[in-house]
Amino acid sequence: MRLRLSSAAFPHPPLPMEERRLPDRPVFEDLSFEKHIRSEIVENTGSLRRYGIIAGVGYILLFVLAIFANFVVREGLIVAADAAQTAVNIRGSEGLFRTGIVSFMLVFLIDVPVAWALYVLFSPVNRNLSLLSAWFRIVYTVFLGVALIFFFQALQLYSNAEFLRVFTEEQLNAQALTALNLFNSTWLIGLLAFGVHLVIAGVLLIKSRWTVPLLGYIVMISGITYVIDTAAHSLLANYADYAMVLLVIVAVPSILAEGWFGLWLLIKGGKNIQAMPE
């Protein structure tokens, strides 16, 4: 059965489609929406600033701890090709050696929140690159943690007299030096990942335009030197002949780049930057 509707059901004819439109939003609603967006930007900028401070404080701590642990303790006490002299150095400065181990342990712990803070800070630039950079830094941290096992092994061999009942002093010294060299080799693999992390971080700095491009390029160069040094360990049978030159090549840009980067993060990192929405 068909229903017939009278014209009374529609007292006014419907408007053509082209004439239909939603009522304009009141001006006060537009202002309220704009105010809301601005407040979110301010809130996100403040949040990123906090992450910049976290990364900056962490970087400065890492800078100081790494210089002490590597150059004062490791380079100062360990003689790579002389087990006897290394034993004399470490036994004569056992407190310093233990302090170096603790410093490396602190580096291991601090690197994780630094990787996290840098990821959040650089996500507005490129989230995928920022995540990749963070993962490479985490990989480096894992290798450092594994390498520390060999430091503890060497410390036990040097400090526990019970081993002398089984091994001669020369054998103990040789085993301890082998453990220390294994620390170097394991850490070296981690530094390869750390170098890649720095290269990506340099790219992010340049893309961000938050600071002068020179900082980004120096950070990239620092990362490349880590990669070159790791490759040189594998490719050069006479690496020891070039060790001092390569140390300078790595140390100079590294100290400049990471010191500058850390200060920039602490003073300006995250200022006036709009975060990507979660």
C-alpha positions as CSV (number, residue, x, y, z in Angstrom):
1,M,0.0,0.0,0.0
2,R,1.4,3.3,-1.0
3,L,1.2,6.3,1.4
4,R,0.2,9.6,0.1
5,L,1.6,12.6,2.0
6,S,-0.1,15.9,1.6
7,S,1.7,19.1,1.0
8,A,0.7,20.1,4.6
9,A,3.4,17.8,5.9
10,F,6.0,20.0,4.2
11,P,4.9,23.6,4.7
12,H,8.1,24.9,3.2
13,P,9.8,23.3,0.2
14,P,13.3,21.9,0.9
15,L,16.2,24.2,-0.2
16,P,18.3,23.2,-3.1
17,M,21.5,21.4,-2.2
18,E,23.8,24.2,-3.3
19,E,22.0,26.6,-0.9
20,R,22.3,24.3,2.1
21,R,25.1,25.1,4.5
22,L,25.9,24.7,8.1
23,P,25.6,27.9,10.2
24,D,28.8,29.8,10.7
25,R,30.7,29.1,13.9
26,P,30.6,32.1,16.2
27,V,33.7,34.2,16.4
28,F,34.2,33.4,20.1
29,E,34.4,29.7,19.3
30,D,37.2,30.3,16.7
31,L,39.1,32.3,19.3
32,S,38.6,29.6,21.9
33,F,39.9,27.0,19.5
34,E,42.9,29.1,18.6
35,K,43.6,29.6,22.3
36,H,43.4,25.9,22.9
37,I,45.9,25.1,20.1
38,R,48.3,27.8,21.4
39,S,48.1,26.4,24.9
40,E,48.9,22.9,23.6
41,I,51.9,24.3,21.7
42,V,53.2,26.0,24.8
43,E,52.6,22.9,26.9
44,N,54.4,20.7,24.3
45,T,57.3,23.1,24.0
46,G,57.7,23.1,27.8
47,S,57.7,19.3,27.8
48,L,60.4,19.2,25.1
49,R,62.4,21.7,27.1
50,R,62.4,19.3,30.0
51,Y,63.6,16.5,27.8
52,G,66.4,18.9,26.5
53,I,67.5,19.5,30.0
54,I,67.4,15.8,30.8
55,A,69.6,15.0,27.8
56,G,71.9,18.0,28.5
57,V,72.5,17.1,32.1
58,G,73.0,13.5,31.1
59,Y,75.4,14.4,28.3
60,I,77.6,16.6,30.6
61,L,77.8,13.8,33.2
62,L,78.7,11.3,30.5
63,F,81.3,13.7,29.1
64,V,83.1,14.0,32.5
65,L,82.7,10.4,33.5
66,A,83.9,9.0,30.1
67,I,86.9,11.2,30.0
68,F,87.9,10.1,33.5
69,A,87.2,6.4,33.0
70,N,88.8,6.2,29.6
71,F,91.7,8.5,29.6
72,V,92.7,8.7,33.3
73,V,92.0,5.1,34.3
74,R,92.0,2.9,31.2
75,E,94.7,4.7,29.2
76,G,96.7,5.6,32.3
77,L,96.8,2.1,33.9
78,I,96.6,-0.5,31.1
79,V,99.6,-1.2,28.9
80,A,98.2,-3.2,26.0
81,A,101.3,-5.3,25.3
82,D,102.8,-5.5,28.8
83,A,101.0,-7.7,31.3
84,A,103.6,-7.3,34.0
85,Q,103.5,-3.5,33.9
86,T,99.7,-3.4,33.7
87,A,99.6,-5.6,36.9
88,V,101.9,-3.3,38.7
89,N,99.9,-0.2,37.7
90,I,96.5,-1.7,38.7
91,R,97.7,-3.3,41.9
92,G,99.4,0.0,42.9
93,S,96.3,2.0,42.1
94,E,93.5,-0.4,42.8
95,G,91.3,2.3,44.2
96,L,91.6,4.3,41.0
97,F,90.9,1.2,38.9
98,R,87.7,0.5,40.9
99,T,86.6,4.1,40.6
100,G,87.1,3.8,36.8
101,I,84.8,0.7,36.8
102,V,82.2,2.6,38.8
103,S,82.5,5.5,36.3
104,F,81.9,3.1,33.4
105,M,78.9,1.7,35.2
106,L,77.4,5.2,35.6
107,V,78.0,5.8,31.9
108,F,76.1,2.5,31.2
109,L,73.1,3.7,33.4
110,I,73.0,7.3,32.2
111,D,73.1,6.5,28.5
112,V,69.7,4.9,28.6
113,P,67.7,8.0,29.7
114,V,69.8,10.1,27.4
115,A,68.9,8.0,24.4
116,W,65.2,8.2,25.5
117,A,65.3,12.0,26.0
118,L,67.1,12.5,22.6
119,Y,64.4,10.4,20.9
120,V,61.6,12.5,22.3
121,L,63.4,15.8,21.6
122,F,64.2,15.0,17.9
123,S,60.9,13.3,17.1
124,P,59.4,16.6,15.7
125,V,62.2,16.7,13.2
126,N,61.9,13.1,12.0
127,R,60.4,10.4,14.2
128,N,61.8,7.4,12.3
129,L,65.4,8.8,12.2
130,S,65.1,9.8,15.9
131,L,64.0,6.3,16.8
132,L,66.8,4.7,14.7
133,S,69.4,7.0,16.4
134,A,68.1,6.0,19.8
135,W,68.3,2.3,19.0
136,F,71.9,2.6,17.9
137,R,72.8,4.3,21.2
138,I,71.0,1.6,23.1
139,V,73.0,-1.1,21.2
140,Y,76.2,0.8,22.2
141,T,75.0,0.8,25.8
142,V,74.4,-3.0,25.8
143,F,77.9,-3.7,24.5
144,L,79.4,-1.4,27.2
145,G,77.5,-3.4,29.8
146,V,78.8,-6.7,28.5
147,A,82.3,-5.3,28.2
148,L,82.3,-4.4,31.9
149,I,82.1,-8.1,32.8
150,F,85.8,-8.4,31.6
151,F,86.8,-5.5,33.9
152,F,85.4,-7.3,36.9
153,Q,87.1,-10.5,35.8
154,A,90.5,-8.7,35.6
155,L,89.9,-7.2,39.0
156,Q,89.3,-10.6,40.6
157,L,92.4,-12.0,39.1
158,Y,94.5,-9.1,40.4
159,S,93.0,-8.9,43.9
160,N,92.3,-12.5,44.8
161,A,95.5,-14.2,46.1
162,E,93.8,-17.6,46.0
163,F,94.4,-17.8,42.3
164,L,98.2,-18.0,43.0
165,R,97.7,-21.5,44.3
166,V,96.7,-22.7,40.8
167,F,98.5,-20.2,38.5
168,T,101.8,-18.5,38.5
169,E,101.9,-14.7,38.8
170,E,102.9,-14.5,35.1
171,Q,99.9,-16.6,34.1
172,L,97.5,-14.5,36.2
173,N,98.8,-11.3,34.8
174,A,98.5,-12.7,31.2
175,Q,94.9,-13.8,31.9
176,A,94.0,-10.4,33.5
177,L,95.5,-8.5,30.5
178,T,93.5,-10.8,28.2
179,A,90.3,-9.9,30.0
180,L,91.2,-6.2,29.8
181,N,91.8,-6.5,26.0
182,L,88.5,-8.3,25.7
183,F,86.9,-5.3,27.4
184,N,88.5,-3.1,24.7
185,S,87.3,-5.3,21.8
186,T,83.7,-5.6,23.1
187,W,83.5,-1.9,23.8
188,L,84.9,-1.2,20.4
189,I,82.0,-2.9,18.7
190,G,79.7,-0.8,20.8
191,L,81.5,2.3,19.7
192,L,80.8,1.4,16.1
193,A,77.1,1.6,16.9
194,F,77.7,4.8,18.9
195,G,79.4,6.3,15.8
196,V,76.3,5.6,13.7
197,H,74.1,7.1,16.4
198,L,76.2,10.3,16.2
199,V,76.0,10.5,12.4
200,I,72.2,10.3,12.6
201,A,72.1,12.8,15.4
202,G,74.1,15.2,13.3
203,V,71.7,14.8,10.4
204,L,68.8,15.5,12.8
205,L,70.5,18.6,14.1
206,I,71.1,19.9,10.6
207,K,67.5,19.2,9.5
208,S,66.1,20.8,12.6
209,R,67.6,24.2,12.0
210,W,67.5,24.7,15.8
211,T,71.1,25.6,15.9
212,V,74.0,26.5,13.6
213,P,74.6,23.7,11.0
214,L,78.2,23.6,12.1
215,L,77.3,21.7,15.3
216,G,75.5,19.0,13.3
217,Y,78.4,18.6,10.9
218,I,80.9,18.3,13.8
219,V,78.7,15.7,15.5
220,M,78.5,13.8,12.2
221,I,82.3,14.0,11.8
222,S,82.8,12.7,15.3
223,G,80.6,9.7,14.6
224,I,82.5,9.0,11.3
225,T,85.8,8.9,13.2
226,Y,84.4,6.3,15.6
227,V,83.5,4.1,12.6
228,I,86.9,4.7,11.0
229,D,88.8,3.8,14.2
230,T,86.8,0.6,14.6
231,A,87.5,-0.4,11.0
232,A,91.2,0.4,11.5
233,H,91.4,-2.0,14.4
234,S,90.1,-4.8,12.1
235,L,92.0,-3.9,8.9
236,L,95.4,-2.8,10.2
237,A,97.6,-5.6,11.5
238,N,100.0,-2.9,12.8
239,Y,97.3,-0.8,14.4
240,A,99.6,0.0,17.3
241,D,101.9,2.0,15.0
242,Y,99.0,4.4,14.3
243,A,97.2,4.2,17.6
244,M,98.3,7.6,18.8
245,V,97.3,9.3,15.5
246,L,93.9,7.6,15.5
247,L,93.4,8.5,19.1
248,V,93.8,12.2,18.3
249,I,91.6,11.9,15.2
250,V,88.8,10.4,17.3
251,A,89.3,12.4,20.5
252,V,89.5,15.9,19.2
253,P,86.2,16.0,17.2
254,S,84.6,13.8,19.9
255,I,85.4,16.2,22.8
256,L,84.5,19.2,20.7
257,A,81.2,17.8,19.4
258,E,79.9,16.1,22.5
259,G,80.9,18.9,24.8
260,W,79.2,21.5,22.5
261,F,76.2,19.2,22.0
262,G,75.8,18.7,25.7
263,L,75.9,22.4,26.5
264,W,73.5,23.2,23.7
265,L,71.0,20.6,25.0
266,L,71.4,22.0,28.5
267,I,71.0,25.7,27.6
268,K,68.7,25.7,24.5
269,G,67.6,22.2,23.7
270,G,63.8,22.1,23.3
271,K,63.1,25.8,23.4
272,N,60.4,27.2,21.2
273,I,59.9,23.8,19.4
274,Q,56.4,22.5,18.6
275,A,56.1,18.8,19.4
276,M,54.5,16.3,17.2
277,P,51.1,15.0,18.5
278,E,51.3,11.6,20.2
